[in-house]
Amino acid sequence: MASDEIRASAEDAQPPLLRDVDLRSDPQAASYIKHETVQVQFATKAGELSSREGPNRYAAGDAILTGATGDRWSVSRARFEARYQTLGDAAMGQDGPYVNQPIPVLARRMTHPFRMARSAGGDLLHGKSGDWLLQYAPGDYGVVEQGRFAQVYRPEPKGPPLA
């Protein structure tokens, strides 16, 4: 995605809806690692919660997370199990503290308000100027407010050069 493809028009009533974004080819994107301990409750029935970035619908069994900054969001059960590990003696799937695994994500700091679906047909997230657009995998996105991003994300360390 070229930088000029995600500019907002000043005349738009709503921020632009970004589609088909691929940060792998964006020179303004970089790889980051999240490090955060979260408190998790597993949903007993389907529902929805509101985050700063928009609605988060969830199904029974999905994880409802509360981050170190007090923010709350939901993560599908399969995705949660692939990206988080338990702390202490708790078994996966029990309510309690978890920490994310150090899996790199692509991120780009946005210079204008925008909207982006979490996934095809997924919840519509809203970002402000200065917020971060994250791409976990092709078609899988997140939006993180600048202050929260600064607290829990760090640039991915570069390994030693190959010989």
Secondary structure in CASP SS format (residue, H / E / C, confidence):
PFRMAT SS
TARGET T0000
AUTHOR 0000-0000-0000
METHOD secondary structure of the structure
MODEL  1
M C 1.00
A C 1.00
S H 1.00
D H 1.00
E H 1.00
I H 1.00
R C 1.00
A C 1.00
S C 1.00
A C 1.00
E C 1.00
D C 1.00
A C 1.00
Q C 1.00
P C 1.00
P C 1.00
L E 1.00
L E 1.00
R C 1.00
D C 1.00
V C 1.00
D C 1.00
L H 1.00
R H 1.00
S H 1.00
D C 1.00
P C 1.00
Q C 1.00
A C 1.00
A E 1.00
S E 1.00
Y E 1.00
I E 1.00
K E 1.00
H C 1.00
E C 1.00
T E 1.00
V E 1.00
Q E 1.00
V E 1.00
Q E 1.00
F E 1.00
A C 1.00
T C 1.00
K C 1.00
A C 1.00
G E 1.00
E E 1.00
L E 1.00
S E 1.00
S E 1.00
R C 1.00
E C 1.00
G E 1.00
P E 1.00
N E 1.00
R E 1.00
Y E 1.00
A C 1.00
A C 1.00
G C 1.00
D C 1.00
A E 1.00
I E 1.00
L E 1.00
T E 1.00
G C 1.00
A C 1.00
T C 1.00
G C 1.00
D C 1.00
R E 1.00
W E 1.00
S E 1.00
V E 1.00
S C 1.00
R H 1.00
A H 1.00
R H 1.00
F H 1.00
E H 1.00
A H 1.00
R H 1.00
Y E 1.00
Q E 1.00
T E 1.00
L C 1.00
G C 1.00
D C 1.00
A C 1.00
A C 1.00
M C 1.00
G C 1.00
Q C 1.00
D C 1.00
G E 1.00
P E 1.00
Y E 1.00
V E 1.00
N E 1.00
Q C 1.00
P C 1.00
I C 1.00
P C 1.00
V E 1.00
L E 1.00
A E 1.00
R E 1.00
R E 1.00
M C 1.00
T C 1.00
H C 1.00
P C 1.00
F E 1.00
R E 1.00
M E 1.00
A E 1.00
R C 1.00
S C 1.00
A C 1.00
G C 1.00
G C 1.00
D C 1.00
L E 1.00
L E 1.00
H E 1.00
G E 1.00
K C 1.00
S C 1.00
G C 1.00
D C 1.00
W E 1.00
L E 1.00
L E 1.00
Q E 1.00
Y E 1.00
A E 1.00
P C 1.00
G C 1.00
D E 1.00
Y E 1.00
G E 1.00
V E 1.00
V E 1.00
E C 1.00
Q H 1.00
G H 1.00
R H 1.00
F H 1.00
A H 1.00
Q H 1.00
V H 1.00
Y E 1.00
R E 1.00
P E 1.00
E C 1.00
P C 1.00
K C 1.00
G C 1.00
P C 1.00
P C 1.00
L C 1.00
A C 1.00
END
